[in-house]
């Protein structure tokens, strides 16, 4: 029996039918044709093929009084408004009339089609290579419907197009995740390139200069504003040609930064501007006001920019985890891309959205997805934990970045009003807002294992004193937990921590409260990850198990499992990491205390397996089956 293509397609779910029918080569192979309609202002619909044919005919001058039928068979007259470029299309019937944006790709002259394409390239900063195949086609002929859609996708992927779409959506009080959290790698390439970088230094020194140069070649001032979006880490902007912009451009950039820039671009402008104070003295005033503006931020206040940026980052990262659009990039490079798009949203939507409402939605709808993806990323970049994605941590990081930029440019700011503002010790100085350890912790792009510096001698002495205790107390590990996030800790000190844990029978002294104990165990899991110490990771797991076996206020199964996933990053090897996570998942699944816990653990584990499929084969699948049985009972 032969099944015709339409019947065969009907056997698939609706969403899959749409995906299949979107493939032109598959439609041609099956001999399937599809019809598309276009609806204008929700009032009238036309067959898109017939409408485009009528428009193309009108452009070609095939007589006045052209007409086209709507889907109800009603006749509409079609005329051109040549005062616009390309000519707009007027549809009218009795007292109804609509003006449609012209379709340059249907113009009869190749020179007109190419002129419009070049205009779009210049206006929207679309790469020459991205438009090369379209230039070749348009030089020969007009575009068909699938080609028009494909070219529109290229246009829509440009950051300038997305900024306009975000602004339009915000004005209308609606939003589309695809607009500021796109699912295509090409949308992020203008900020981070297309190829993976081996580490932050190679990205900064090898890839970023070319990215910034492309923006500046497009437009020296507007391009500089866009290039700042890709400078979400403190060493990036000063390493580019942005620091060499003409003096008047730097002043304009700083003045624009006061009112028009997103939060991260404000800081990057300070980092770029400080080295140029001697060359451009007029920078002193606007840079001072920028520093004061950031100094006076209240990250917890209603509608704060720090909240908006972190909510946007969580949303973009969660969407990238779902779509896997940047799965070929290392986590730090993907996060720079995510920060760029989150900052584009911040730049465009600040003061125009309900920041607190959006932040609440982001945490509830995307927070879990974000958190689990970042836990998986700890295996390759263990020094940045997803708990760092808060407005407070962002605020502390930005104060640290400004302070670092000041120390790197002490000669440049000496004798200016910036000196006291940046280097002073009074309440007006940025120093009053620097926090320890928050302002010195790694940021989202600084999680690589080999990036940690050695601790100063005074910190080494603090570590040695705390680890000299005979009992496992908070004092024994607090310094280790805090300092290991900032510095490379030698094996001999980790050995001492392991000795303390084992000598204490894998539990803290009795006078430690439950909340404090749980935070300390979580801290030790992070130490194990950040120092790549698999033995400490095993000991953390034993500590958690002992709490459960002894009935000593154990952690909920899901929290215990996530703590173990953090510790699993002690294993840099993927197979070893997956084995550790799978074993922990099985243990957690077999110690569930309630149906709600089983449901949450099932969600987390299923999502974790999507982020890293090897987990399913290394025990995660068995744990999921156990949880499914629990939920069916």
Buried (B, 14 or more C-beta within 10 A) or exposed (E): EEEEEEEEBEEEEEEEEEEBBEEBEBBEEBEBEEEEEBEBEEEBBBBBBBBBBBBBBBBEEEEEEBEBBBBEEEEBBBBBEEEEEBBBBBBBBEEEEBEBEBBBBBBEEEEBBBBBBEEBBEBBBBBEEBBEEBBEBBEEEBBBBEBBBBBEEBBBBBBBBBBBBBBEBBEEEEBEBBBBBBBBBBBBBBBBBEEBBEBBEEBBEEBBEEBBBBBBEBBEBEBBBBBBBBBBBBBBBBBBBBBEBEEEBBBBBBBBBBEEBBBBBBBBBBBBBBBBBEEBEBBBBBBBBBBEBBBEBEBEEEBBBBBBBBBBBBBBBBBBBBBEBBEEBBBBBBBBBBBBBBBBBBBBBBEEBEBBEBBBBBBEEBBBBBBBBBBBBBBBBBBBBBEBBBBBBBBBBBBBBBBBBBEBBEEBBEEBEBBBBBBEEEEEBBBEBBBEEBBBBBBBBBBBBEBBEEBEEEBBEBBEEBBEBEEBBBEBBBBBBBBBBBBBBEEEBBBBBBEBBEEBEBBBEEEBEEEEBBBBBBBBBBBBBBBBBBEBBBBBBBBBBBBBEEEEEBBBBBBBBBBBBBBBBBBBEBEBBBBBBBBBBBBBBEBBEEEEBBBBBBBBBBBBBBBBEBBBEBBBBBBBEBBEEBEEE
